[in-house]
Amino acid sequence: MKKGDQVVTLTKAEERIMQILWDLDRGFIKDIQEHFPDPKPPYNTISTIVRVLVKKEIISYKTYGGSYQYFPLISREEYRTDQMGKLMKNYFGNSLKEVVHFFSDKKDIDIGELDEALRMLEDLKKKKS
């Protein structure tokens, strides 16, 4: 994700909170906390991470009296696209062929998923023709 010309990187904790907010669409700190498995992180820890996300301009909030309801400013799809772009560039030289080669070396690929991927590539090829 870009904030100005800078690429914004999220920590694992920030990503976890974003996953929860994308699922909720919007929520208060206590709503976010409820979606963590036990043992749940402390309220103040979540609040601190949420404030960092606000500062990074990834989420915003609406004020209700003394409470803040938070909501994402970017979609899950925008974040996924950005992360996949970074992964492709940094690890596969922006080459789909290199990605396929990487997965073809893995022995635990499900044949059904492989067939589906081949169908998707064929569909893409037809669209590009």
DSSP file (Angstrom, degrees, kcal/mol; ACC not computed):
  #  RESIDUE AA STRUCTURE BP1 BP2  ACC     N-H-->O    O-->H-N    N-H-->O    O-->H-N    TCO  KAPPA ALPHA  PHI   PSI    X-CA   Y-CA   Z-CA
    1    1 A M              0   0    0      0, 0.0     7,-4.1     0, 0.0     2,-0.5   0.000 360.0 360.0 360.0 147.5    0.0    0.0    0.0
    2    2 A K  E     -A    7   0A   0      5,-0.3     2,-0.6     2,-0.0     5,-0.2  -0.903 360.0-172.8-115.1 135.4    1.2    3.4   -0.7
    3    3 A K  E >  S-A    6   0A   0      3,-2.7     3,-1.7    -2,-0.5     2,-0.5  -0.931  81.0 -43.7-119.0 101.6    1.0    6.5    1.4
    4    4 A G  T 3  S-     0   0    0     -2,-0.6    -2,-0.0     1,-0.3     0, 0.0  -0.670 124.3 -28.5  71.2-125.3    2.2    9.2   -0.8
    5    5 A D  T 3  S+     0   0    0     -2,-0.5     2,-0.3    -3,-0.1    -1,-0.3   0.406 119.8  99.1-100.5  -0.1    5.3    7.7   -2.5
    6    6 A Q  E <  S-A    3   0A   0     -3,-1.7    -3,-2.7     1,-0.0     2,-0.6  -0.672  71.6-130.8 -91.3 140.9    6.1    5.4    0.4
    7    7 A V  E     -A    2   0A   0     -2,-0.3     2,-0.5    -5,-0.2    -5,-0.3  -0.797  24.3-140.6 -85.8 126.5    5.1    1.7    0.5
    8    8 A V        -     0   0    0     -7,-4.1     2,-0.4    -2,-0.6    48,-0.0  -0.773  14.9-162.2 -92.5 127.7    3.4    1.0    3.8
    9    9 A T        -     0   0    0     -2,-0.5     2,-0.4    -7,-0.0    -7,-0.0  -0.910   6.1-147.4-110.3 136.7    4.3   -2.3    5.4
   10   10 A L        -     0   0    0     -2,-0.4     2,-0.1     1,-0.0    43,-0.0  -0.803  12.1-128.3-102.9 143.7    2.1   -3.8    8.1
   11   11 A T     >  -     0   0    0     -2,-0.4     4,-2.8     1,-0.1     5,-0.2  -0.322  34.6-101.9 -75.4 169.2    3.4   -6.0   11.0
   12   12 A K  H  > S+     0   0    0      1,-0.2     4,-2.3     2,-0.2     5,-0.1   0.895 125.2  50.9 -60.5 -39.4    1.8   -9.3   11.7
   13   13 A A  H  > S+     0   0    0      2,-0.2     4,-1.9     1,-0.2    -1,-0.2   0.906 111.0  47.8 -65.4 -41.4   -0.2   -7.8   14.6
   14   14 A E  H  > S+     0   0    0      1,-0.2     4,-2.4     2,-0.2    -2,-0.2   0.911 111.4  50.8 -65.3 -42.1   -1.4   -5.0   12.3
   15   15 A E  H  X S+     0   0    0     -4,-2.8     4,-2.6     1,-0.2    -2,-0.2   0.902 107.9  53.3 -61.4 -40.4   -2.4   -7.4    9.6
   16   16 A R  H  X S+     0   0    0     -4,-2.3     4,-1.9     1,-0.2    -1,-0.2   0.914 110.2  46.8 -61.3 -43.3   -4.3   -9.5   12.1
   17   17 A I  H  X S+     0   0    0     -4,-1.9     4,-2.7     1,-0.2    -1,-0.2   0.890 111.1  52.3 -66.5 -38.7   -6.3   -6.5   13.3
   18   18 A M  H  X S+     0   0    0     -4,-2.4     4,-3.0     2,-0.2     5,-0.2   0.913 106.4  53.6 -63.2 -41.4   -6.9   -5.5    9.6
   19   19 A Q  H  X S+     0   0    0     -4,-2.6     4,-1.9     1,-0.2    -1,-0.2   0.919 111.2  46.6 -57.8 -42.8   -8.3   -9.0    8.9
   20   20 A I  H  X S+     0   0    0     -4,-1.9     4,-2.6     2,-0.2     5,-0.2   0.934 112.6  48.6 -65.4 -46.1  -10.7   -8.6   11.8
   21   21 A L  H  X S+     0   0    0     -4,-2.7     4,-3.0     1,-0.2    -2,-0.2   0.881 109.4  52.8 -64.5 -37.3  -11.8   -5.1   10.7
   22   22 A W  H  < S+     0   0    0     -4,-3.0    -1,-0.2     2,-0.2    -2,-0.2   0.905 112.5  45.7 -62.9 -39.0  -12.3   -6.3    7.1
   23   23 A D  H  < S+     0   0    0     -4,-1.9    -2,-0.2    -5,-0.2    -1,-0.2   0.903 121.0  37.8 -68.1 -40.9  -14.5   -9.1    8.5
   24   24 A L  H  < S-     0   0    0     -4,-2.6     2,-0.5    -5,-0.1    -2,-0.2   0.791  91.1-146.7 -78.9 -29.3  -16.4   -6.7   10.8
   25   25 A D  S  < S+     0   0    0     -4,-3.0     2,-0.3    -5,-0.2    -1,-0.1  -0.225  79.0   4.0  81.3 -39.9  -16.5   -3.8    8.3
   26   26 A R  S    S+     0   0    0     -2,-0.5     2,-0.3    45,-0.2    45,-0.2  -0.952  76.4 157.2-164.1 153.6  -16.2   -1.5   11.4
   27   27 A G  B     -B   70   0B   0     43,-2.4    43,-2.9    -2,-0.3     2,-0.1  -0.972  36.2-107.3-175.2 159.6  -15.8   -1.9   15.1
   28   28 A F     >  -     0   0    0     -2,-0.3     4,-2.1    41,-0.2     3,-0.5  -0.425  50.0 -97.6 -85.0 167.4  -14.8   -0.6   18.5
   29   29 A I  H  > S+     0   0    0     39,-0.4     4,-2.8     1,-0.2     5,-0.2   0.904 126.4  53.5 -54.2 -44.1  -11.7   -1.9   20.3
   30   30 A K  H  > S+     0   0    0      1,-0.2     4,-2.0     2,-0.2    -1,-0.2   0.850 106.4  52.9 -63.1 -33.4  -13.8   -4.3   22.3
   31   31 A D  H  > S+     0   0    0     -3,-0.5     4,-0.7     2,-0.2    -1,-0.2   0.912 111.2  46.3 -65.9 -42.4  -15.3   -5.7   19.1
   32   32 A I  H >< S+     0   0    0     -4,-2.1     3,-1.1     1,-0.2     4,-0.3   0.929 110.9  52.8 -64.1 -45.2  -11.8   -6.3   17.7
   33   33 A Q  H >< S+     0   0    0     -4,-2.8     3,-1.7     1,-0.3    -1,-0.2   0.879 102.0  59.6 -59.1 -39.9  -10.7   -7.9   21.0
   34   34 A E  H 3< S+     0   0    0     -4,-2.0    -1,-0.3     1,-0.3    -2,-0.2   0.756  98.6  59.4 -61.3 -25.2  -13.6  -10.3   20.9
   35   35 A H  T << S+     0   0    0     -3,-1.1    -1,-0.3    -4,-0.7    -2,-0.2   0.456  86.2  93.4 -88.1  -0.6  -12.5  -11.8   17.6
   36   36 A F  S <  S-     0   0    0     -3,-1.7     4,-0.1    -4,-0.3     2,-0.1  -0.668  81.9-114.0 -86.0 146.9   -9.1  -12.9   18.9
   37   37 A P        -     0   0    0      0, 0.0    -1,-0.1     0, 0.0    -2,-0.1  -0.370  56.8 -52.9 -72.1 160.9   -8.7  -16.4   20.2
   38   38 A D  S    S+     0   0    0      1,-0.2     2,-0.1     2,-0.1     0, 0.0  -0.548 123.8  49.5 -73.6 143.3   -8.1  -17.0   23.9
   39   39 A P  S    S-     0   0    0      0, 0.0    -1,-0.2     0, 0.0     0, 0.0   0.442  91.6-154.6 -75.0 129.7   -5.9  -15.8   25.5
   40   40 A K        -     0   0    0     -4,-0.1    -2,-0.1     1,-0.1     3,-0.1  -0.402  20.3-107.0 -71.7 144.5   -7.1  -12.5   24.0
   41   41 A P        -     0   0    0      0, 0.0    -1,-0.1     0, 0.0    -5,-0.1  -0.377  48.5 -87.4 -66.9 152.5   -4.5   -9.6   23.8
   42   42 A P     >  -     0   0    0      0, 0.0     4,-2.0     0, 0.0     3,-0.4  -0.244  31.8-118.1 -60.4 148.8   -5.1   -6.8   26.3
   43   43 A Y  H  > S+     0   0    0      1,-0.2     4,-2.6     2,-0.2     5,-0.2   0.899 114.9  53.5 -51.3 -46.8   -7.4   -4.0   25.4
   44   44 A N  H  > S+     0   0    0      1,-0.2     4,-2.2     2,-0.2    -1,-0.2   0.836 105.4  53.6 -64.3 -33.4   -4.5   -1.5   25.6
   45   45 A T  H  > S+     0   0    0     -3,-0.4     4,-2.1     2,-0.2    -1,-0.2   0.938 111.6  44.6 -65.2 -46.7   -2.4   -3.5   23.2
   46   46 A I  H  X S+     0   0    0     -4,-2.0     4,-2.6     1,-0.2    -2,-0.2   0.917 112.1  53.3 -62.9 -43.3   -5.1   -3.6   20.6
   47   47 A S  H  X S+     0   0    0     -4,-2.6     4,-2.2     1,-0.2    -1,-0.2   0.890 108.3  50.2 -59.1 -41.5   -5.7    0.1   21.1
   48   48 A T  H  X S+     0   0    0     -4,-2.2     4,-1.7     2,-0.2    -1,-0.2   0.923 111.9  46.8 -63.9 -45.3   -2.1    0.9   20.6
   49   49 A I  H  X S+     0   0    0     -4,-2.1     4,-2.1     1,-0.2    -2,-0.2   0.897 111.0  52.5 -65.2 -39.9   -1.9   -1.1   17.4
   50   50 A V  H  X S+     0   0    0     -4,-2.6     4,-2.1     1,-0.2    -1,-0.2   0.902 106.9  52.7 -62.5 -41.3   -5.1    0.5   16.1
   51   51 A R  H  X S+     0   0    0     -4,-2.2     4,-2.3     1,-0.2    -1,-0.2   0.877 107.7  51.9 -62.8 -36.2   -3.7    4.0   16.8
   52   52 A V  H  X S+     0   0    0     -4,-1.7     4,-2.3     2,-0.2    -1,-0.2   0.913 108.5  50.8 -64.3 -42.1   -0.6    3.1   14.7
   53   53 A L  H  <>S+     0   0    0     -4,-2.1     5,-2.7     2,-0.2     6,-1.1   0.861 109.5  50.5 -64.4 -35.5   -2.9    2.0   11.9
   54   54 A V  H ><5S+     0   0    0     -4,-2.1     3,-1.4     3,-0.2    -1,-0.2   0.927 110.3  49.7 -64.7 -45.1   -4.7    5.3   12.1
   55   55 A K  H 3<5S+     0   0    0     -4,-2.3    -2,-0.2     1,-0.3    -1,-0.2   0.865 108.8  52.0 -62.8 -36.4   -1.4    7.1   11.9
   56   56 A K  T 3<5S-     0   0    0     -4,-2.3    -1,-0.3    -5,-0.1    -2,-0.2   0.505 113.8-123.4 -76.4  -3.5   -0.4    5.0    8.9
   57   57 A E  T < 5S+     0   0    0     -3,-1.4    -3,-0.2    -4,-0.2    -2,-0.1   0.845  79.8 119.7  61.8  37.7   -3.8    6.1    7.3
   58   58 A I  S   <S+     0   0    0     -5,-2.7    15,-3.2     1,-0.2    16,-0.8   0.714  79.1  19.6 -97.4 -31.2   -4.8    2.5    6.8
   59   59 A I  E     -C   72   0B   0     -6,-1.1     2,-0.2    13,-0.3    -1,-0.2  -0.898  66.4-168.0-131.0 164.3   -7.9    2.9    9.1
   60   60 A S  E     -C   71   0B   0     11,-2.5    11,-2.2    -2,-0.3     2,-0.3  -0.739  12.0-137.9-136.3-172.3  -10.0    5.8   10.3
   61   61 A Y  E     -C   70   0B   0      9,-0.2     2,-0.4    -2,-0.2     9,-0.2  -0.974   8.4-139.1-150.7 161.3  -12.7    6.2   12.9
   62   62 A K  E     -C   69   0B   0      7,-2.3     7,-2.8    -2,-0.3     2,-0.4  -0.985  29.8-128.1-121.4 136.2  -15.9    7.8   13.8
   63   63 A T  E     -C   68   0B   0     -2,-0.4     2,-0.5     5,-0.2     5,-0.2  -0.704  22.2-177.8 -91.2 132.6  -16.4    9.3   17.3
   64   64 A Y  E >   -C   67   0B   0      3,-3.1     3,-2.3    -2,-0.4     2,-0.4  -0.876  68.3 -62.1-125.1  95.4  -19.4    8.4   19.4
   65   65 A G  T 3  S-     0   0    0     -2,-0.5    -1,-0.0     1,-0.3    -2,-0.0  -0.519 120.3 -17.3  62.7-119.1  -19.2   10.4   22.6
   66   66 A G  T 3  S+     0   0    0     -2,-0.4     2,-0.3    -3,-0.1    -1,-0.3   0.309 124.1  88.8 -98.7   8.4  -15.9    9.2   24.1
   67   67 A S  E <   - C   0  64B   0     -3,-2.3    -3,-3.1   -39,-0.0     2,-0.5  -0.749  63.1-145.4-109.0 155.4  -15.7    6.0   22.0
   68   68 A Y  E     - C   0  63B   0     -2,-0.3     2,-0.6    -5,-0.2   -39,-0.4  -0.973   2.0-158.0-123.1 127.3  -14.2    5.4   18.6
   69   69 A Q  E     - C   0  62B   0     -7,-2.8    -7,-2.3    -2,-0.5     2,-0.2  -0.921  20.5-150.5-104.0 123.5  -15.5    3.1   16.0
   70   70 A Y  E     +BC  27  61B   0    -43,-2.9   -43,-2.4    -2,-0.6    -9,-0.2  -0.636  17.6 176.7 -99.2 150.0  -12.8    2.1   13.5
   71   71 A F  E     - C   0  60B   0    -11,-2.2   -11,-2.5    -2,-0.2   -45,-0.2  -0.993  33.4 -99.7-149.2 149.3  -13.1    1.2    9.9
   72   72 A P  E     - C   0  59B   0      0, 0.0   -13,-0.3     0, 0.0     3,-0.1  -0.380  15.7-162.4 -70.4 145.2  -10.6    0.3    7.1
   73   73 A L  S    S+     0   0    0    -15,-3.2     2,-0.3    -2,-0.1   -14,-0.2   0.525  80.9  48.1 -98.5 -12.2   -9.6    2.9    4.5
   74   74 A I  S    S-     0   0    0    -16,-0.8     2,-0.1   -73,-0.0    -1,-0.1  -0.935  86.4-119.4-125.6 152.2   -8.3    0.2    2.1
   75   75 A S     >  -     0   0    0     -2,-0.3     4,-2.1     1,-0.1     5,-0.2  -0.449  23.8-114.7 -86.1 162.0  -10.0   -3.0    1.0
   76   76 A R  H  > S+     0   0    0      1,-0.2     4,-2.8     2,-0.2     5,-0.2   0.887 119.1  54.4 -58.5 -39.7   -8.7   -6.5    1.6
   77   77 A E  H  > S+     0   0    0      2,-0.2     4,-2.7     1,-0.2    -1,-0.2   0.898 105.8  50.8 -64.7 -41.6   -8.4   -6.8   -2.2
   78   78 A E  H  > S+     0   0    0      2,-0.2     4,-2.1     1,-0.2    -1,-0.2   0.919 113.6  45.5 -61.4 -42.6   -6.2   -3.6   -2.4
   79   79 A Y  H  X S+     0   0    0     -4,-2.1     4,-2.8     2,-0.2    -2,-0.2   0.925 113.0  49.6 -67.0 -44.2   -3.9   -5.0    0.3
   80   80 A R  H  X S+     0   0    0     -4,-2.8     4,-2.8     1,-0.2     5,-0.2   0.915 110.7  50.3 -61.4 -43.6   -3.8   -8.4   -1.3
   81   81 A T  H  X S+     0   0    0     -4,-2.7     4,-2.1     2,-0.2    -1,-0.2   0.914 112.5  47.3 -60.5 -43.9   -2.9   -6.9   -4.6
   82   82 A D  H  X S+     0   0    0     -4,-2.1     4,-2.2    -5,-0.2    -2,-0.2   0.928 113.7  46.9 -63.6 -46.0   -0.2   -4.8   -3.1
   83   83 A Q  H  X S+     0   0    0     -4,-2.8     4,-2.5     1,-0.2    -2,-0.2   0.897 112.5  49.1 -66.0 -40.8    1.3   -7.7   -1.1
   84   84 A M  H  X S+     0   0    0     -4,-2.8     4,-2.9    -5,-0.2     5,-0.2   0.886 109.4  53.4 -65.8 -37.5    1.2  -10.1   -4.2
   85   85 A G  H  X S+     0   0    0     -4,-2.1     4,-2.4    -5,-0.2    -2,-0.2   0.921 110.9  46.0 -61.6 -43.8    2.9   -7.4   -6.2
   86   86 A K  H  X S+     0   0    0     -4,-2.2     4,-3.2     2,-0.2     5,-0.3   0.915 113.4  49.4 -64.2 -43.3    5.7   -7.1   -3.7
   87   87 A L  H  X>S+     0   0    0     -4,-2.5     4,-2.3     2,-0.2     5,-0.7   0.935 112.3  47.5 -61.7 -47.6    6.0  -10.9   -3.4
   88   88 A M  H  X5S+     0   0    0     -4,-2.9     6,-2.7     3,-0.2     4,-1.3   0.925 118.1  41.8 -59.4 -45.6    6.2  -11.2   -7.2
   89   89 A K  H  X5S+     0   0    0     -4,-2.4     4,-0.7     4,-0.3    -2,-0.2   0.942 120.6  39.5 -68.9 -48.5    8.8   -8.4   -7.5
   90   90 A N  H  <5S+     0   0    0     -4,-3.2    -2,-0.2    -5,-0.2    -3,-0.2   0.777 131.5  20.6 -78.0 -27.5   11.0   -9.3   -4.6
   91   91 A Y  H  <5S+     0   0    0     -4,-2.3    -3,-0.2    -5,-0.3    -2,-0.2   0.626 131.6  31.9-117.8 -18.2   11.0  -13.1   -4.8
   92   92 A F  H ><<S-     0   0    0     -4,-1.3     3,-1.8    -5,-0.7     6,-0.3   0.245  95.5-116.9-128.9  13.5   10.1  -14.1   -8.4
   93   93 A G  T 3< S-     0   0    0     -4,-0.7    -4,-0.3     1,-0.3    -3,-0.1   0.829  70.7 -67.4  55.5  34.3   11.4  -11.2  -10.6
   94   94 A N  T 3  S+     0   0    0     -6,-2.7     2,-0.6     1,-0.2    -1,-0.3   0.773 102.2 139.1  56.4  29.4    7.8  -10.4  -11.6
   95   95 A S    <>  -     0   0    0     -3,-1.8     4,-1.5    -7,-0.5    -1,-0.2  -0.910  44.8-167.3-112.0 116.3    7.7  -13.7  -13.5
   96   96 A L  H  > S+     0   0    0     -2,-0.6     4,-2.7     1,-0.2     5,-0.2   0.865  94.6  60.9 -62.6 -35.7    4.6  -15.9  -13.4
   97   97 A K  H  > S+     0   0    0      1,-0.2     4,-2.5     2,-0.2    -1,-0.2   0.896 102.9  49.9 -57.9 -41.4    6.8  -18.6  -14.8
   98   98 A E  H  > S+     0   0    0     -6,-0.3     4,-2.3     2,-0.2    -1,-0.2   0.861 109.5  51.4 -67.0 -35.8    9.0  -18.5  -11.7
   99   99 A V  H  X S+     0   0    0     -4,-1.5     4,-2.3     2,-0.2     5,-0.2   0.942 111.6  46.6 -64.4 -47.5    5.9  -18.7   -9.5
  100  100 A V  H  X S+     0   0    0     -4,-2.7     4,-2.4     1,-0.2    -2,-0.2   0.913 112.0  51.2 -61.7 -42.5    4.7  -21.7  -11.3
  101  101 A H  H  X S+     0   0    0     -4,-2.5     4,-1.2    -5,-0.2    -1,-0.2   0.914 108.1  53.0 -60.9 -42.9    8.2  -23.3  -11.2
  102  102 A F  H  < S+     0   0    0     -4,-2.3     3,-0.5     1,-0.2     4,-0.4   0.936 114.2  41.0 -57.3 -48.9    8.3  -22.7   -7.4
  103  103 A F  H >< S+     0   0    0     -4,-2.3     3,-0.9     1,-0.2    -1,-0.2   0.794 107.3  61.9 -73.9 -27.4    5.0  -24.4   -6.8
  104  104 A S  H 3< S+     0   0    0     -4,-2.4    -1,-0.2     1,-0.2    -2,-0.2   0.780  99.2  57.3 -69.4 -23.6    5.8  -27.2   -9.3
  105  105 A D  T 3< S+     0   0    0     -4,-1.2     2,-0.3    -3,-0.5    -1,-0.2   0.630  87.6  95.3 -78.6 -13.6    8.7  -28.2   -7.1
  106  106 A K    X   -     0   0    0     -3,-0.9     3,-0.6    -4,-0.4    -3,-0.0  -0.630  62.9-156.7 -81.0 134.6    6.5  -28.7   -4.1
  107  107 A K  T 3  S+     0   0    0     -2,-0.3    -1,-0.1     1,-0.2    -4,-0.0   0.634  83.0  67.7 -85.4 -14.8    5.3  -32.2   -3.6
  108  108 A D  T 3   +     0   0    0      2,-0.1     2,-0.4     0, 0.0    -1,-0.2   0.084  65.0 133.0 -97.8  25.1    2.2  -31.4   -1.6
  109  109 A I    <   -     0   0    0     -3,-0.6     2,-0.3    -6,-0.1     3,-0.0  -0.619  58.5-125.0 -77.1 129.7    0.2  -29.8   -4.4
  110  110 A D     >  -     0   0    0     -2,-0.4     4,-2.3     1,-0.1     5,-0.2  -0.590  10.6-138.6 -73.9 130.4   -3.4  -31.0   -4.6
  111  111 A I  H  > S+     0   0    0     -2,-0.3     4,-2.6     1,-0.2     5,-0.2   0.868 103.1  54.8 -60.1 -38.5   -4.1  -32.4   -8.1
  112  112 A G  H  > S+     0   0    0      2,-0.2     4,-2.2     1,-0.2    -1,-0.2   0.908 109.3  47.0 -61.9 -42.0   -7.6  -30.8   -8.0
  113  113 A E  H  > S+     0   0    0      2,-0.2     4,-2.6     1,-0.2    -2,-0.2   0.882 111.0  52.3 -66.4 -37.8   -6.0  -27.4   -7.3
  114  114 A L  H  X S+     0   0    0     -4,-2.3     4,-2.3     2,-0.2    -2,-0.2   0.920 109.6  48.7 -63.5 -43.9   -3.5  -27.9  -10.0
  115  115 A D  H  X S+     0   0    0     -4,-2.6     4,-2.2     2,-0.2    -2,-0.2   0.911 111.9  49.4 -61.3 -42.6   -6.2  -28.7  -12.5
  116  116 A E  H  X S+     0   0    0     -4,-2.2     4,-2.4     2,-0.2    -2,-0.2   0.907 109.9  51.0 -63.9 -41.8   -8.2  -25.6  -11.4
  117  117 A A  H  X S+     0   0    0     -4,-2.6     4,-2.4     2,-0.2    -1,-0.2   0.902 109.6  50.5 -62.2 -41.0   -5.0  -23.4  -11.8
  118  118 A L  H  X S+     0   0    0     -4,-2.3     4,-2.3     2,-0.2    -1,-0.2   0.903 110.0  50.1 -63.7 -40.8   -4.5  -24.8  -15.3
  119  119 A R  H  X S+     0   0    0     -4,-2.2     4,-2.5     2,-0.2    -2,-0.2   0.914 110.6  50.0 -62.4 -41.9   -8.1  -24.0  -16.2
  120  120 A M  H  X S+     0   0    0     -4,-2.4     4,-2.4     1,-0.2    -2,-0.2   0.904 110.6  49.2 -64.0 -40.9   -7.6  -20.5  -14.9
  121  121 A L  H  X S+     0   0    0     -4,-2.4     4,-2.5     2,-0.2    -1,-0.2   0.885 110.5  51.0 -65.5 -38.4   -4.4  -20.0  -16.9
  122  122 A E  H  X S+     0   0    0     -4,-2.3     4,-2.2     2,-0.2    -2,-0.2   0.921 110.4  49.1 -63.7 -43.7   -6.2  -21.3  -20.1
  123  123 A D  H  X S+     0   0    0     -4,-2.5     4,-2.2     2,-0.2    -2,-0.2   0.913 111.7  49.3 -61.3 -43.0   -9.1  -18.8  -19.5
  124  124 A L  H  X S+     0   0    0     -4,-2.4     4,-2.0     1,-0.2    -2,-0.2   0.912 109.3  52.2 -62.2 -42.7   -6.5  -16.0  -19.0
  125  125 A K  H  X S+     0   0    0     -4,-2.5     4,-1.0     1,-0.2    -1,-0.2   0.902 109.3  49.7 -60.7 -42.2   -4.8  -17.1  -22.2
  126  126 A K  H  < S+     0   0    0     -4,-2.2     3,-0.4     1,-0.2    -1,-0.2   0.892 110.1  50.6 -64.2 -40.3   -8.1  -17.0  -24.1
  127  127 A K  H  < S+     0   0    0     -4,-2.2    -1,-0.2     1,-0.2    -2,-0.2   0.853 110.8  49.3 -65.7 -34.5   -8.9  -13.5  -22.8
  128  128 A K  H  <        0   0    0     -4,-2.0    -1,-0.2     1,-0.2    -2,-0.2   0.678 360.0 360.0 -78.9 -18.3   -5.4  -12.2  -23.8
  129  129 A S     <        0   0    0     -4,-1.0    -1,-0.2    -3,-0.4    -2,-0.2   0.468 360.0 360.0 -79.0 360.0   -5.8  -13.6  -27.4
